[in-house]
Amino acid sequence: MKRISIYLIGILAVGLLAAPLATGVQQPPKVPRIGILWTDPRSDRRHYFEAFQQGLRELGYVEGQNIAIEHRSAERKREQLPDLAADLVRLKVDVIITGNTPGALAAKQATRTIPIVMAIAADPVGTGLVASLARPGGNVTGSSTMVPDLAAKRLQLLKEVVPGASRVAVLSNPNVAFSAGVVRETEAAARVLGVQLQLLEIRASEDIDPAFEAAIRGRASALIVVEDPSS
């Protein structure tokens, strides 16, 4: 699944670069330049990049021959993302690829013209990355599997797997708009399915253990962890 996602990003990126390659027959060929904005250390995501390279090779692009790749990594220091994105813009890369919501937001803040491809972003509409899923507009494209509309389906699947689950603990960060939307959708589904929810708030890492202890005390039959796009 992850391999396929990165391969699709390769297709999107090369598709965005195809037009410059096909123009100006009498001019020296321009080597397209891809900027990759990493949130975590590259060594932690080596398998992603290897799959990306393979996708490029299958499309006839080889780094150092007919394509260039610029890497910028925040090394988990997300406050550095805006400066790193701005650096890629100064280099005039043809496309910026990033793996998550913070990276995509930093890239969008840095440029409204260079195409941005996000691997997996949380709630791209709610976070302001795109205007809508049907008509995203702007310069951001990519994929997302984290949308509030999936909340009801997840609870339904949980009930199918654990039919006797009458009380379900839900861990979420109430300070995140996306998470709040998921909780609302889950609450609506719970009323239909006859499930009682135990809402547990996780604002920081030190809240995790107490939340699990509360779920045990509350005799929760199952647990749902709501994604936090900011993590």
C-alpha positions as CSV (number, residue, x, y, z in Angstrom):
1,M,0.0,0.0,0.0
2,K,2.7,2.5,0.9
3,R,4.8,1.4,-2.0
4,I,1.9,2.0,-4.4
5,S,1.3,5.5,-2.9
6,I,4.8,6.6,-3.5
7,Y,4.7,5.1,-7.0
8,L,1.6,7.1,-7.8
9,I,3.4,10.2,-6.5
10,G,6.2,9.5,-9.0
11,I,3.6,9.4,-11.8
12,L,2.0,12.7,-10.6
13,A,5.4,14.4,-10.3
14,V,6.6,13.3,-13.7
15,G,3.3,14.2,-15.3
16,L,3.7,17.7,-13.9
17,L,7.2,17.8,-15.4
18,A,6.4,16.4,-18.8
19,A,5.4,19.7,-20.3
20,P,8.7,21.4,-19.8
21,L,10.5,18.4,-21.2
22,A,8.5,18.6,-24.4
23,T,9.0,22.3,-25.2
24,G,11.8,24.3,-26.7
25,V,13.2,21.8,-29.2
26,Q,16.0,24.2,-30.3
27,Q,17.0,25.0,-26.7
28,P,19.3,22.9,-24.5
29,P,17.1,20.3,-22.7
30,K,16.1,21.4,-19.3
31,V,16.7,18.9,-16.5
32,P,13.6,18.8,-14.3
33,R,14.2,19.3,-10.7
34,I,12.1,17.7,-7.9
35,G,12.1,19.1,-4.4
36,I,11.4,16.6,-1.6
37,L,10.4,18.1,1.7
38,W,11.0,15.5,4.5
39,T,9.5,15.9,8.0
40,D,11.5,13.0,9.5
41,P,15.1,12.0,8.8
42,R,15.5,10.5,5.3
43,S,17.0,7.4,6.8
44,D,13.7,6.7,8.5
45,R,11.9,6.8,5.2
46,R,14.5,5.1,2.9
47,H,12.0,2.5,1.6
48,Y,9.6,5.3,0.5
49,F,12.4,7.0,-1.5
50,E,13.5,3.7,-3.0
51,A,10.0,3.0,-4.3
52,F,9.8,6.5,-5.6
53,Q,13.1,6.1,-7.5
54,Q,11.8,2.8,-9.0
55,G,8.7,4.5,-10.2
56,L,10.7,7.2,-11.8
57,R,13.0,4.7,-13.5
58,E,10.0,2.8,-14.9
59,L,9.0,6.1,-16.5
60,G,12.4,6.7,-18.0
61,Y,13.8,9.1,-15.4
62,V,17.1,8.5,-13.6
63,E,18.5,10.8,-11.0
64,G,21.7,12.4,-12.2
65,Q,21.0,11.7,-15.9
66,N,17.7,13.4,-16.9
67,I,16.3,14.5,-13.6
68,A,17.6,16.1,-10.4
69,I,16.3,15.7,-6.9
70,E,16.8,18.2,-4.1
71,H,16.2,16.9,-0.5
72,R,15.4,19.0,2.5
73,S,14.7,17.4,5.9
74,A,13.4,19.0,9.1
75,E,14.8,16.0,11.1
76,R,11.5,16.0,13.2
77,K,12.0,19.7,14.0
78,R,8.8,20.9,12.3
79,E,9.4,24.5,13.0
80,Q,12.1,24.3,10.3
81,L,9.6,23.3,7.6
82,P,8.7,26.8,6.4
83,D,12.4,27.8,5.9
84,L,13.1,24.5,4.1
85,A,10.1,24.9,1.8
86,A,11.2,28.5,1.0
87,D,14.7,27.1,0.2
88,L,13.2,24.7,-2.4
89,V,11.2,27.6,-3.9
90,R,14.4,29.7,-4.2
91,L,16.0,26.8,-6.1
92,K,13.1,27.0,-8.5
93,V,12.3,23.3,-8.4
94,D,9.6,22.2,-10.8
95,V,7.5,20.3,-8.2
96,I,7.6,19.8,-4.4
97,I,6.8,16.5,-2.9
98,T,6.0,16.1,0.8
99,G,4.6,13.2,2.9
100,N,2.2,14.8,5.3
101,T,0.0,17.7,6.3
102,P,2.6,19.9,8.0
103,G,5.0,19.6,5.1
104,A,2.2,20.3,2.6
105,L,1.1,23.4,4.5
106,A,4.6,24.7,4.7
107,A,5.1,24.2,1.0
108,K,1.8,25.9,0.2
109,Q,2.8,28.8,2.4
110,A,6.0,29.1,0.5
111,T,4.5,29.1,-3.1
112,R,1.2,29.4,-4.9
113,T,2.7,28.5,-8.3
114,I,5.0,25.5,-8.0
115,P,2.9,22.2,-8.0
116,I,2.9,20.5,-4.6
117,V,2.2,16.7,-4.4
118,M,1.3,15.3,-1.0
119,A,1.6,11.6,-0.2
120,I,-1.0,11.3,2.5
121,A,-2.5,14.4,4.1
122,A,-5.2,14.5,6.8
123,D,-8.4,16.3,5.9
124,P,-7.0,18.4,3.1
125,V,-10.2,20.5,3.0
126,G,-10.3,21.2,6.7
127,T,-6.7,22.1,6.9
128,G,-7.0,24.5,4.1
129,L,-4.8,22.6,1.6
130,V,-7.5,22.4,-1.0
131,A,-10.9,24.2,-1.6
132,S,-12.8,20.9,-1.9
133,L,-12.1,17.3,-2.9
134,A,-14.1,17.6,-6.1
135,R,-12.5,20.9,-7.1
136,P,-9.3,21.3,-5.2
137,G,-8.0,24.3,-7.1
138,G,-4.7,25.9,-6.3
139,N,-1.4,24.2,-6.7
140,V,-1.8,21.2,-4.3
141,T,-2.7,17.7,-5.3
142,G,-2.1,14.2,-3.9
143,S,-4.0,11.7,-1.8
144,S,-5.7,11.5,1.6
145,T,-7.2,8.7,3.6
146,M,-7.9,10.6,6.7
147,V,-11.3,12.2,6.3
148,P,-14.1,12.6,8.9
149,D,-16.6,10.9,6.6
150,L,-14.8,7.6,7.3
151,A,-15.6,7.7,11.0
152,A,-19.0,6.0,10.7
153,K,-17.7,3.3,8.5
154,R,-14.9,2.6,10.9
155,L,-17.3,2.2,13.8
156,Q,-19.5,-0.1,11.7
157,L,-16.5,-2.3,10.8
158,L,-15.5,-2.4,14.5
159,K,-19.0,-3.7,15.4
160,E,-18.7,-6.3,12.7
161,V,-15.4,-7.5,14.1
162,V,-16.5,-7.3,17.7
163,P,-20.3,-7.7,17.7
164,G,-20.6,-7.5,21.5
165,A,-18.9,-4.1,21.7
166,S,-21.4,-2.0,23.5
167,R,-18.9,0.6,24.9
168,V,-16.1,2.0,22.8
169,A,-13.4,4.3,24.0
170,V,-12.4,7.1,21.6
171,L,-9.0,8.7,22.0
172,S,-8.6,12.1,20.3
173,N,-7.0,15.5,20.6
174,P,-9.8,18.1,21.2
175,N,-7.5,20.9,20.1
176,V,-7.4,19.7,16.5
177,A,-10.4,20.6,14.3
178,F,-10.0,17.5,12.2
179,S,-10.1,15.2,15.2
180,A,-13.2,17.1,16.5
181,G,-15.0,16.4,13.2
182,V,-14.2,12.7,13.4
183,V,-15.5,12.5,17.0
184,R,-18.8,14.2,15.9
185,E,-19.2,11.7,13.0
186,T,-18.4,8.8,15.4
187,E,-21.0,10.0,17.9
188,A,-23.7,10.2,15.2
189,A,-22.8,6.6,14.1
190,A,-22.8,5.4,17.7
191,R,-26.4,6.5,18.2
192,V,-27.5,4.6,15.1
193,L,-25.5,1.4,16.1
194,G,-26.5,1.5,19.8
195,V,-22.9,2.0,21.0
196,Q,-22.0,4.0,24.0
197,L,-18.8,6.1,23.6
198,Q,-16.3,6.9,26.2
199,L,-14.5,10.1,25.0
200,L,-10.9,10.4,26.2
201,E,-8.8,13.5,25.4
202,I,-5.2,13.3,24.5
203,R,-3.5,16.7,24.3
204,A,0.0,15.6,25.0
205,S,2.0,12.4,25.2
206,E,1.7,12.3,29.0
207,D,-2.1,12.0,28.6
208,I,-1.8,8.6,26.8
209,D,-1.3,6.3,29.8
210,P,-4.0,7.9,31.9
211,A,-6.4,7.6,29.0
212,F,-5.8,3.9,28.6
213,E,-6.3,3.4,32.4
214,A,-9.6,5.3,32.1
215,A,-10.7,3.0,29.3
216,I,-9.9,0.0,31.3
217,R,-11.8,1.3,34.3
218,G,-14.7,2.2,32.1
219,R,-14.8,-1.4,30.8
220,A,-14.5,-0.4,27.2
221,S,-14.9,-3.3,24.8
222,A,-12.9,-1.7,22.0
223,L,-10.8,1.4,21.3
224,I,-10.7,3.9,18.4
225,V,-7.8,6.2,18.0
226,V,-8.6,9.4,16.0
227,E,-5.8,10.6,13.8
228,D,-4.0,13.8,14.7
229,P,-2.9,15.6,11.5
230,S,-0.4,17.7,13.5
231,S,1.5,14.6,14.7
